[in-house]
Amino acid sequence: MSTDQDATAPSDGSAPAADGGVLSVTPEALANVLEIRSQEDDPASLALRVAVTGVAGAEFRYELGFEELDSIGDDHVRHEVEDLVVVVPLDSVDRLRGAVLDLPRDAGQGGMVIRNPNRPDPMGSLPPGVADELTGTVSERIEQLLRDHINPGLAAHGGFASLVGVDDEGVVSVLMGGGCQGCSVSAVTLSEGIRRMILEAIPEATDVVDATDHAAGTTPYYS
């Protein structure tokens, strides 16, 4: 069974999804899956397995396929959507919670789409004890954090972040450069990655804002 990705929420005009616990399924998608399953030798013995297999940019990668119900162990969550049993590996549950399995809105597009409100963590997690290792003023500690723990991750995508300043209320201004300037993913990186790390490691920081002129980037996103 082929899949494609569409991480946007269903529009108001979409058909309601059947309650599927972790993952909901629209009636159109359900009919499509059941039709494909009916071509198997013993359709009733098969569950639809949906798993997150990796990350592609700011989205998850997915794998959909049929599995024998008898082979599904306790390392999966299962639920029924009408005549279909849907199983999700435990390590994919949180990343798929609230997602909807649907058909593409473009009638000429094949496969299935998963409209997922969840996004990968672009920066990962700070190692334990990082806050205790930082020394100096608030600005100096933020610069150490950026240099040693944030920019190495951004460098893999050709980007970097630098400190502009910290105001009297603890608001940290960060400049995004390289591949992060003008990138549509940079807003996610800042809000879900850099901001979280700085607030976690620097108690005096109250907020983190993006001071980047994204329109000046080579691939500007904001205009």
Summary of the structure (lengths in Angstrom):
residues: 223
radius of gyration: 21.7
end to end distance: 39.6
largest distance: 69.2
contacts: 660
relative contact order: 0.14
helix: 29%
strand: 30%
